[in-house]
Amino acid sequence: MTFSIVGFDPQTKELGIAVASKFLSVGAVVPFAKAGVGAIATQSWANLDYGINGLEMLQKGLSPEEVLKELVASDDKSGARQVGIVDASGRSAVFTGEDCFEWAGGFSEENFAVQGNLLVSEDTVNAMKEVFLQNEGSLAERLLSALQAGDIAGGDKRGKQSAAILVVKENGSYGGYTDRYIDLRVDDHADPVKELARLLKLHQLYFTETTLEDIVAIEGDLADEIQTMLYENGFLDRDLTEMDDLLDAIKSYHLIENFDERVQERGFIDQKVVEFMRINK
């Protein structure tokens, strides 16, 4: 009783899933992905083995279509299942069992698969497909835009409760330890897709790499403005007026506000941090 989209970005090699449902914590059930292998959404009386075993088969070289055949053949309740798969070559496949609640169905094309069941109408998956193909931006942004379009077009017939987005890429996590680049979940909310969009913006703010264009020197009017904002927010004592004191306070601000991924060489700052300071002064 869910709608989702699975996608691959051939430029960045990112793989991901965005999903929403009238179901508690859908992100803990539907999305499975592994960098360099593939992404799978398993839903409608979700069989989590489809995600676990499906990724294993993709890693062994089976195509998404071959994986679906294997999964369905080994499941005596496959008629109630729905699955979307994309591999790390952009090949895709979708399956909707004959016992899934109407409206149920989906599409699979190069680099994506979109699917849903117990929907208000097929307008949900049609809108998701159209928006994913038309939109530009990062994979996460395109997946979220598709999910938002599906939500607006009707979504889950029963209502709204949770949403999630999972994107993987090699060494994509905080610190580069795992492939979980983005893993955001809204487990129980009146408007989960809208809340998921807010969380993605925060993720981009805190973890997206600083661009060269955003790096500016802390000097002149900007230094005075930052100094005033830090005074007002309690990060700098008014008796401390030396530049070194200001630079120390700026570093502390970054760490306290979790901007450690945007810390710059001493004497410089990321403009997005400055914008955040202005909004939250």
Secondary structure, 3 states (H helix, E strand, C coil): CEEEEEEECCCCCCEEEEEEECCCCHHHCCEEEECCCEEEEEECCCCHHHHHHHHHHHHCCCCHHHHHHHHHHCCCCHHHCEEEEEECCCCEEEEECCCCCCCCEEEEECCEEEEECCECCCHHHHHHHHHHHHCCCCHHHHHHHHHHHHHHHCCECCCCCEEEEEEECCCCCHHHCCCEEEEEEECCCCCHHHHHHHHHHHHHHHHCCCCHHHEEECCHHHHHHHHHHHHHCCCCCCCCCCHHHHHHHHHHHHHHCCCHHHCCCCCEEEHHHHHHHHHCC
